[in-house]
Amino acid sequence: MRHPWIAALLLSLPTPLAAAADPVFSNTGPDAAAYGAAQNYPIGGRTTPTQPQMVGTYSHYDRIWPFQLITRAETPAPLRRAPQEIALTYRFNGAPHTLADYLARNPVTGLLIARDDTILFEHYQYARTDQDRLLSQSMAKTIVAMLIGIAIDEHRIHSVDDLAETYVPALAGTAFGQTTLRALLHMASGVAFREDYDDPTADSAKLNRALFMQSGSDAAQAVAAFNTREQPPDTHFNYGGVQTEVLGLVLTHAIGMSASAYLQSRIWQPMGAEADAIWTIDHTAQEIAYCCFNAVLRDWARLGLLLAHDGEANGRQIIPRQWLQDATTEPPDSPFAPHRATPYMGYGYQLWLFPGPRRQFAFLGIHGQSIYIDPAAHLVMVQTAVRVAATGGRAEPVALWNALVARYGG
């Protein structure tokens, strides 16, 4: 029998942690058996992972490929937790769904929702945890663009209207060398390049093979192989990772250090990252600029919140405010505006732009990676995932995001 004083003590204790927006971990997820649950989610090798290898591979890239280390801040920026986890209903395909439904329907390894410095929701599936560094795919492209903006602010790069060959002599006289940084940022070099994740003969596959091989051509030689201009620069959107790879070369030549070292000193530590990150490199130690940055979910959230606050964190302007405004705003008649660059989204400086009157934008990566950002509400939603199809599957996350903005957007 419990004594009265024990009952009184229990009543006086704080609410259990589970009631707050603490991390929630699950060993399972949608189609867990197909993702290798019985084998403890195995890690693949240096080939495209099969479905049973995706979970392990996308959270342990550092066991497969060489990388540069980006060291965490000495004192991490605090993220508070809401006293209670958010409950939300969104509509998709004509039916209401909850956040629990969303996790049960989507192969998400991590989902985090935050506003200002407060976490509202943080869940992990498939036995992933808040200690796992999760793969970004093309979300890395946005990091490159932010570093370009900082390099311009520091006068290491003169202007977005400079030609790439100004900084990368190995590209002199090539189509990419004679393309402005602005056109590259817009994915509008006009150089012929076909991005197709399902076709091993596509240009994107050829570039991957050139850069991920552990010998052979360097990055400048790899991008220079694509040398046919189809359109005038900065007039037609044509998404292709090769353009970000050129930007990565421009960046490292201009700053005289690795992109990882620059990121560590200019963004990662100043924003207060809690964990080390890694960036996959080629055999010359050049970062693969268009993909393969890996970080824990809360640091992805800190990066999203940094952009949600127009580049300011911890009392300092880390990314130039005007750069972020330029990177995330396109006039309606721009070829990169929403409904013009693509049937739905627009494209800024390596950032996807939502349609509508609110300024909203996103980092996006294949197989379901995303960070959605609403600066007016200081709201972010971070998702890492193992969707089998490389593209598609964006409609339901957008429906969830729209419900969040409706609640917090004012």
C-alpha positions as a printed NumPy array, in Angstrom:
array([[  0.   ,   0.   ,   0.   ],
       [  1.363,   3.411,  -0.982],
       [  1.8  ,   5.82 ,   1.953],
       [  0.03 ,   9.198,   1.683],
       [  3.329,  11.096,   1.726],
       [  4.541,   9.145,  -1.312],
       [  1.349,   9.973,  -3.196],
       [  1.774,  13.629,  -2.3  ],
       [  5.386,  13.542,  -3.471],
       [  4.403,  11.984,  -6.801],
       [  1.736,  14.633,  -7.319],
       [  4.308,  17.349,  -6.682],
       [  6.755,  16.066,  -9.297],
       [  6.964,  17.752, -12.725],
       [  4.88 ,  16.4  , -15.577],
       [  6.62 ,  13.346, -17.084],
       [  8.989,  14.166, -19.94 ],
       [  6.848,  12.271, -22.42 ],
       [  4.197,  14.984, -22.082],
       [  6.595,  17.597, -23.455],
       [  7.77 ,  17.818, -27.057],
       [ 10.677,  15.489, -26.321],
       [ 12.165,  13.216, -28.991],
       [ 10.08 ,  10.122, -29.662],
       [ 11.823,   7.053, -31.06 ],
       [ 10.322,   4.103, -32.875],
       [ 12.014,   0.927, -34.037],
       [  9.513,   0.557, -36.84 ],
       [  7.918,   2.588, -39.623],
       [  5.86 ,   2.088, -42.772],
       [  6.908,  -1.156, -44.531],
       [  9.65 ,  -1.689, -41.959],
       [ 10.189,  -5.286, -43.065],
       [ 10.923,  -4.135, -46.614],
       [ 13.438,  -1.643, -45.221],
       [ 15.407,  -4.381, -43.482],
       [ 14.044,  -4.267, -39.931],
       [ 14.781,  -7.951, -39.344],
       [ 18.419,  -7.33 , -40.3  ],
       [ 18.619,  -4.241, -38.043],
       [ 18.501,  -1.931, -41.082],
       [ 21.796,  -2.924, -42.758],
       [ 24.228,  -0.47 , -44.319],
       [ 24.886,  -0.748, -48.042],
       [ 28.11 ,  -0.336, -49.997],
       [ 29.321,   1.962, -52.74 ],
       [ 26.448,   1.259, -55.075],
       [ 22.931,   2.65 , -55.103],
       [ 21.315,   1.145, -51.994],
       [ 18.442,  -1.268, -52.366],
       [ 15.353,  -0.661, -50.243],
       [ 16.576,  -2.849, -47.333],
       [ 19.796,  -0.819, -47.254],
       [ 18.363,   2.687, -47.504],
       [ 17.776,   3.342, -43.794],
       [ 21.238,   2.206, -42.765],
       [ 22.998,   3.874, -45.676],
       [ 21.237,   7.221, -45.287],
       [ 22.251,   7.444, -41.628],
       [ 25.811,   6.08 , -41.903],
       [ 27.246,   7.682, -45.027],
       [ 30.541,   8.21 , -43.217],
       [ 31.082,   4.448, -43.137],
       [ 30.881,   4.255, -46.913],
       [ 32.445,   7.375, -48.438],
       [ 35.359,   9.665, -47.487],
       [ 34.354,  12.958, -45.953],
       [ 35.371,  16.279, -44.458],
       [ 34.403,  16.836, -40.82 ],
       [ 32.546,  20.002, -39.798],
       [ 33.051,  20.451, -36.05 ],
       [ 30.199,  21.464, -33.75 ],
       [ 30.042,  24.652, -31.741],
       [ 31.788,  24.743, -28.388],
       [ 28.506,  25.887, -26.82 ],
       [ 25.423,  24.703, -28.738],
       [ 22.583,  27.163, -29.228],
       [ 19.74 ,  26.003, -26.973],
       [ 16.508,  24.717, -28.423],
       [ 13.658,  24.73 , -25.949],
       [ 10.779,  22.279, -26.001],
       [  7.092,  23.067, -25.972],
       [  5.405,  21.927, -22.746],
       [  3.243,  19.646, -24.866],
       [  3.777,  18.133, -28.264],
       [  1.772,  19.767, -31.034],
       [ -1.45 ,  18.08 , -32.147],
       [ -2.431,  18.933, -35.702],
       [ -4.916,  17.811, -38.328],
       [ -4.305,  18.353, -42.026],
       [ -6.341,  17.383, -45.072],
       [ -4.989,  15.255, -47.887],
       [ -6.902,  13.572, -50.699],
       [-10.139,  14.819, -49.197],
       [ -9.649,  13.209, -45.779],
       [ -8.375,  14.486, -42.411],
       [ -5.096,  13.113, -41.038],
       [ -3.061,  13.577, -37.871],
       [  0.686,  13.746, -37.388],
       [  0.56 ,  10.119, -36.256],
       [ -1.179,   9.276, -39.532],
       [  1.523,  11.124, -41.436],
       [  4.278,   9.067, -39.827],
       [  2.34 ,   5.856, -40.424],
       [  1.865,   6.728, -44.112],
       [  5.325,   8.073, -45.005],
       [  8.796,   6.47 , -44.769],
       [ 10.183,   9.233, -42.592],
       [ 13.366,   8.648, -40.599],
       [ 13.042,  11.976, -38.791],
       [ 10.42 ,  14.726, -38.572],
       [ 10.963,  17.908, -36.572],
       [  8.759,  20.998, -36.368],
       [ 10.082,  24.136, -34.663],
       [  9.085,  27.741, -34.229],
       [ 11.629,  30.325, -33.118],
       [ 13.811,  28.426, -30.641],
       [ 11.094,  25.979, -29.563],
       [ 10.685,  22.408, -30.774],
       [  7.026,  21.502, -31.213],
       [  7.456,  17.952, -32.53 ],
       [ 10.431,  15.594, -32.921],
       [  9.919,  11.981, -33.981],
       [ 12.21 ,   9.29 , -35.383],
       [ 11.348,   6.001, -37.084],
       [ 13.173,   2.848, -38.246],
       [ 15.368,   2.816, -35.105],
       [ 17.04 ,   6.127, -36.032],
       [ 17.864,   8.53 , -33.194],
       [ 18.807,  12.14 , -32.536],
       [ 22.458,  11.038, -32.65 ],
       [ 22.319,   9.843, -36.262],
       [ 23.744,  12.078, -38.968],
       [ 21.083,  11.968, -41.658],
       [ 21.757,  12.368, -45.375],
       [ 20.507,  15.471, -47.148],
       [ 20.841,  14.583, -50.813],
       [ 20.308,  17.88 , -52.691],
       [ 19.579,  19.934, -49.583],
       [ 23.365,  20.454, -49.663],
       [ 22.89 ,  22.743, -52.672],
       [ 21.327,  25.408, -50.465],
       [ 24.347,  25.319, -48.147],
       [ 26.62 ,  26.064, -51.119],
       [ 24.465,  29.05 , -52.106],
       [ 24.578,  30.47 , -48.578],
       [ 28.37 ,  30.181, -48.55 ],
       [ 28.542,  31.968, -51.911],
       [ 26.547,  34.824, -50.362],
       [ 28.952,  35.042, -47.426],
       [ 31.956,  34.974, -49.761],
       [ 30.491,  37.907, -51.703],
       [ 29.894,  39.796, -48.459],
       [ 33.541,  39.196, -47.515],
       [ 34.684,  40.405, -50.976],
       [ 36.233,  37.049, -51.801],
       [ 33.804,  36.862, -54.725],
       [ 33.117,  40.165, -56.449],
       [ 29.623,  39.639, -57.855],
       [ 27.01 ,  37.096, -58.911],
       [ 27.491,  38.497, -62.397],
       [ 31.097,  37.271, -62.549],
       [ 31.866,  34.358, -64.841],
       [ 32.847,  31.059, -63.247],
       [ 36.164,  31.059, -65.117],
       [ 37.147,  34.207, -63.216],
       [ 37.72 ,  31.959, -60.211],
       [ 38.346,  28.534, -61.775],
       [ 41.054,  28.831, -64.452],
       [ 40.588,  25.173, -65.425],
       [ 37.15 ,  26.134, -66.788],
       [ 38.436,  28.974, -68.988],
       [ 36.867,  28.846, -72.429],
       [ 34.311,  26.177, -71.502],
       [ 30.559,  26.651, -71.511],
       [ 30.4  ,  26.511, -67.725],
       [ 33.429,  28.774, -67.38 ],
       [ 31.627,  31.405, -69.451],
       [ 28.468,  31.25 , -67.317],
       [ 27.663,  33.776, -64.595],
       [ 27.266,  32.738, -60.986],
       [ 23.732,  34.145, -61.042],
       [ 22.756,  31.768, -63.846],
       [ 24.328,  28.844, -61.996],
       [ 22.5  ,  29.777, -58.797],
       [ 19.231,  29.787, -60.746],
       [ 19.963,  26.394, -62.366],
       [ 19.898,  28.281, -65.649],
       [ 23.36 ,  27.932, -67.162],
       [ 21.841,  26.963, -70.492],
       [ 24.381,  24.126, -70.755],
       [ 22.886,  20.824, -71.861],
       [ 22.57 ,  18.437, -68.914],
       [ 19.96 ,  15.767, -68.284],
       [ 19.154,  14.925, -64.661],
       [ 17.384,  11.549, -64.455],
       [ 17.791,   9.419, -61.346],
       [ 16.472,   6.241, -62.947],
       [ 18.574,   6.239, -66.113],
       [ 22.212,   5.067, -65.79 ],
       [ 23.005,   6.759, -69.107],
       [ 21.775,  10.194, -67.979],
       [ 24.232,  13.058, -67.534],
       [ 23.611,  13.059, -63.785],
       [ 24.704,   9.422, -63.585],
       [ 27.844,  10.17 , -65.621],
       [ 28.73 ,  13.016, -63.255],
       [ 28.157,  10.814, -60.22 ],
       [ 30.451,   8.157, -61.609],
       [ 33.168,  10.696, -62.354],
       [ 33.1  ,  12.246, -58.888],
       [ 32.434,   9.215, -56.707],
       [ 35.153,   7.105, -58.34 ],
       [ 38.282,   7.086, -56.221],
       [ 40.574,   7.971, -59.122],
       [ 40.402,   9.638, -62.5  ],
       [ 39.237,  13.134, -63.411],
       [ 38.958,  15.93 , -60.903],
       [ 35.783,  17.979, -60.453],
       [ 36.763,  20.68 , -62.957],
       [ 37.447,  18.073, -65.633],
       [ 34.191,  16.299, -64.781],
       [ 32.012,  19.39 , -65.22 ],
       [ 33.923,  20.615, -68.276],
       [ 32.863,  17.436, -70.085],
       [ 29.396,  19.003, -70.392],
       [ 30.179,  21.725, -72.876],
       [ 27.198,  22.344, -75.159],
       [ 25.143,  25.46 , -74.567],
       [ 21.486,  25.068, -75.546],
       [ 19.958,  28.279, -74.16 ],
       [ 21.183,  31.765, -73.266],
       [ 22.307,  31.882, -69.609],
       [ 19.795,  32.873, -66.929],
       [ 16.736,  32.511, -69.153],
       [ 15.531,  28.891, -68.761],
       [ 15.35 ,  26.748, -65.616],
       [ 16.965,  23.326, -66.088],
       [ 17.671,  21.58 , -62.798],
       [ 21.021,  19.804, -62.755],
       [ 23.503,  19.115, -59.968],
       [ 26.445,  19.897, -62.247],
       [ 25.667,  23.604, -61.875],
       [ 26.066,  23.426, -58.114],
       [ 29.307,  21.505, -58.591],
       [ 30.619,  24.475, -60.594],
       [ 29.55 ,  26.796, -57.76 ],
       [ 31.425,  24.586, -55.304],
       [ 34.593,  24.942, -57.395],
       [ 34.127,  28.712, -57.591],
       [ 33.681,  28.859, -53.821],
       [ 36.755,  26.845, -52.869],
       [ 38.985,  28.662, -55.365],
       [ 37.759,  32.057, -54.167],
       [ 38.103,  31.429, -50.433],
       [ 41.338,  29.445, -50.524],
       [ 40.069,  26.712, -48.205],
       [ 37.657,  23.797, -48.281],
       [ 33.923,  24.43 , -48.339],
       [ 33.711,  22.408, -45.106],
       [ 36.208,  24.638, -43.275],
       [ 34.385,  27.727, -44.509],
       [ 31.023,  26.315, -43.458],
       [ 32.374,  25.409, -40.027],
       [ 33.745,  28.884, -39.319],
       [ 31.038,  30.964, -41.017],
       [ 27.789,  29.069, -40.308],
       [ 28.007,  25.786, -38.401],
       [ 29.751,  27.012, -35.259],
       [ 28.272,  30.552, -35.245],
       [ 24.713,  29.176, -35.441],
       [ 25.476,  26.883, -32.462],
       [ 25.399,  23.392, -33.966],
       [ 25.225,  20.688, -31.296],
       [ 26.919,  17.912, -33.294],
       [ 29.646,  17.401, -35.848],
       [ 28.518,  17.098, -39.462],
       [ 30.179,  15.486, -42.466],
       [ 30.362,  16.318, -46.152],
       [ 31.252,  13.628, -48.701],
       [ 34.314,  14.397, -50.833],
       [ 35.771,  13.168, -54.111],
       [ 39.25 ,  11.653, -54.46 ],
       [ 40.83 ,  15.135, -54.588],
       [ 39.147,  16.102, -51.259],
       [ 36.745,  18.478, -53.042],
       [ 33.269,  18.389, -51.506],
       [ 30.509,  16.925, -53.683],
       [ 28.757,  20.273, -53.8  ],
       [ 25.389,  19.104, -55.073],
       [ 24.739,  16.486, -52.414],
       [ 25.769,  14.407, -49.466],
       [ 25.947,  16.703, -46.467],
       [ 25.   ,  14.792, -43.303],
       [ 23.836,  16.211, -39.961],
       [ 21.664,  15.398, -36.97 ],
       [ 18.039,  16.456, -37.252],
       [ 18.193,  19.26 , -34.68 ],
       [ 21.116,  20.88 , -36.491],
       [ 19.151,  20.704, -39.737],
       [ 16.45 ,  22.545, -37.772],
       [ 18.939,  25.145, -36.536],
       [ 20.01 ,  25.747, -40.128],
       [ 16.386,  26.14 , -41.192],
       [ 15.715,  28.515, -38.301],
       [ 18.766,  30.551, -39.284],
       [ 17.173,  31.135, -42.686],
       [ 13.76 ,  31.688, -41.085],
       [ 15.349,  34.592, -39.195],
       [ 16.869,  35.962, -42.415],
       [ 20.373,  34.844, -41.532],
       [ 20.487,  36.006, -37.913],
       [ 21.218,  33.768, -34.924],
       [ 22.637,  34.215, -31.459],
       [ 22.636,  37.998, -31.789],
       [ 24.68 ,  38.196, -35.001],
       [ 24.045,  38.336, -38.714],
       [ 25.592,  35.107, -39.983],
       [ 24.281,  35.094, -43.563],
       [ 23.758,  38.52 , -45.184],
       [ 20.105,  39.503, -44.931],
       [ 19.985,  40.985, -48.418],
       [ 21.468,  37.819, -49.87 ],
       [ 18.657,  35.775, -48.364],
       [ 16.08 ,  38.224, -49.655],
       [ 17.574,  37.963, -53.142],
       [ 17.882,  34.182, -52.871],
       [ 14.226,  33.675, -51.955],
       [ 12.366,  36.304, -53.98 ],
       [ 11.554,  36.286, -57.69 ],
       [  9.253,  38.765, -59.47 ],
       [  6.107,  37.218, -60.994],
       [  7.394,  37.607, -64.552],
       [ 10.729,  35.953, -63.787],
       [ 11.38 ,  32.619, -65.525],
       [ 12.23 ,  31.329, -62.045],
       [  9.01 ,  32.389, -60.324],
       [  6.534,  29.813, -58.954],
       [  4.38 ,  28.282, -61.706],
       [  7.06 ,  29.305, -64.236],
       [ 10.237,  27.48 , -63.259],
       [  8.027,  24.433, -62.604],
       [  4.252,  23.972, -62.684],
       [  4.136,  24.573, -58.912],
       [  7.339,  25.826, -57.301],
       [  9.795,  28.517, -58.297],
       [ 13.55 ,  28.518, -57.885],
       [ 15.749,  31.171, -56.305],
       [ 19.429,  30.81 , -55.449],
       [ 19.506,  27.028, -54.914],
       [ 16.249,  27.266, -52.944],
       [ 12.747,  26.217, -53.974],
       [ 10.074,  28.926, -53.729],
       [  6.454,  28.273, -52.751],
       [  3.669,  29.976, -54.702],
       [  1.34 ,  32.441, -52.985],
       [  1.61 ,  35.83 , -51.282],
       [  3.635,  34.587, -48.288],
       [  7.395,  34.32 , -48.635],
       [  8.078,  30.626, -48.106],
       [ 10.873,  28.471, -49.43 ],
       [ 12.468,  25.054, -49.078],
       [ 15.581,  22.931, -49.202],
       [ 14.674,  19.772, -51.141],
       [ 16.476,  16.488, -51.746],
       [ 15.508,  13.317, -53.566],
       [ 13.897,  10.398, -51.734],
       [ 11.962,  12.751, -49.45 ],
       [ 14.447,  15.107, -47.777],
       [ 13.169,  18.623, -47.061],
       [ 13.253,  21.727, -44.896],
       [ 10.246,  24.02 , -45.31 ],
       [ 10.632,  27.593, -44.033],
       [  8.234,  30.466, -43.324],
       [ 10.209,  33.539, -42.193],
       [  7.19 ,  35.585, -41.079],
       [  6.147,  32.866, -38.638],
       [  9.751,  31.791, -37.848],
       [  8.487,  28.293, -38.614],
       [ 10.389,  25.303, -39.99 ],
       [  9.571,  21.68 , -40.748],
       [ 12.494,  19.296, -41.274],
       [ 12.055,  15.845, -42.765],
       [ 14.545,  13.108, -43.589],
       [ 13.192,  10.073, -45.366],
       [ 13.839,   6.897, -47.344],
       [ 11.183,   7.14 , -50.021],
       [ 11.988,   4.496, -52.637],
       [ 11.113,   6.709, -55.605],
       [ 13.681,   9.461, -56.078],
       [ 11.1  ,  12.103, -56.984],
       [  7.422,  12.683, -56.279],
       [  5.652,  12.256, -52.985],
       [  5.703,  15.98 , -52.18 ],
       [  1.959,  16.615, -52.099],
       [  1.298,  15.222, -48.624],
       [  4.225,  16.994, -46.911],
       [  3.03 ,  20.25 , -48.498],
       [ -0.5  ,  19.601, -47.189],
       [  0.923,  19.108, -43.691],
       [  3.063,  22.219, -44.056],
       [  0.094,  24.321, -45.203],
       [ -1.817,  23.263, -42.076],
       [  1.141,  24.336, -39.919],
       [  1.364,  27.723, -41.635],
       [ -2.408,  28.185, -41.251],
       [ -2.025,  27.667, -37.504],
       [  1.122,  29.705, -36.855],
       [  1.248,  32.101, -39.779],
       [ -1.042,  34.721, -38.313]])
